[in-house]
Amino acid sequence: MKKKIIISSIIILIISMFIAILFIFNFFKPVTTIINQEKTSIGYNEEVYLYDTISIVDGNILTENYLINTDELGSKEIEITYKDSNRWKKKYTYNIEIVDEIAPILSISKNLYIGVGNKEEELFKNAFWGDNCDREVDVTINGEYDLNTIGNYPVEIVAKDDSNNIAKTNSTIHVYEPKNNNDNNDKKNNYNNPGIDIKYFINNYKTDNTSIGLDLSEYQIVTDWQAV
């Protein structure tokens, strides 16, 4: 009886030692899991999912795939849970920059007419600019011109957003001496502004959360509402 107990104890001890050796071997086995960050930056309002930004070699991501929120510029911290090659559950944190890489929209005539002595604001009465991200866009005129002296002045109109994306166009400022009110109006409206194709707005700004339309005010002279 004692002999059987001793043999059983030895067998249990051997099995326990074997299990312990396997555990130690697995615990100290070199981890071959490699985590690759596939993206370091994402465009503002771009639709990107978690699994588009990270991948694992010899491991598994446990965090459920989801659409990353990209409606705020700056650094975004992302944390995932994964299992490494030893089946150990771990966490990993990385950062992605949400950036604005789209230039502002700038629609302005190639010929700008203004009566001598008028203020610069008059040049932009029929112009339009906007941005996908910033509510305020800085618009400047590069070049030499004098609104108090009659003449034609080639200039460059530049629109810049907060991320330093730039849109620009070449125009000519025509400073003239108005003869009367009717002549003044004829001068101001006697130019061809082709504007921007509606497809541009749809391709760059239309999402499930936005609508595309026209914003009309007293400054637009509408003569054909049916065409509008």
KAPEGI-V272141 format. One record per run of one state. SS is the DSSP state (alpha for helix, beta for strand, coil for the rest). FROM is the first residue (numbers start at 1). LEN is the number of residues. If there is no record, write none. Layout:
SS FROM LEN
SS FROM LEN
//
This chain:
coil 1 1
alpha 2 27
coil 29 5
beta 34 4
coil 38 3
beta 41 3
coil 44 5
beta 49 1
alpha 50 4
beta 54 4
coil 58 2
beta 60 2
coil 62 5
beta 67 1
coil 68 6
beta 74 10
coil 84 5
beta 89 11
coil 100 5
beta 105 3
coil 108 3
beta 111 5
coil 116 4
alpha 120 5
coil 125 3
beta 128 3
coil 131 7
beta 138 5
coil 143 8
beta 151 10
coil 161 5
beta 166 11
coil 177 4
alpha 181 9
coil 190 8
alpha 198 8
coil 206 23
//
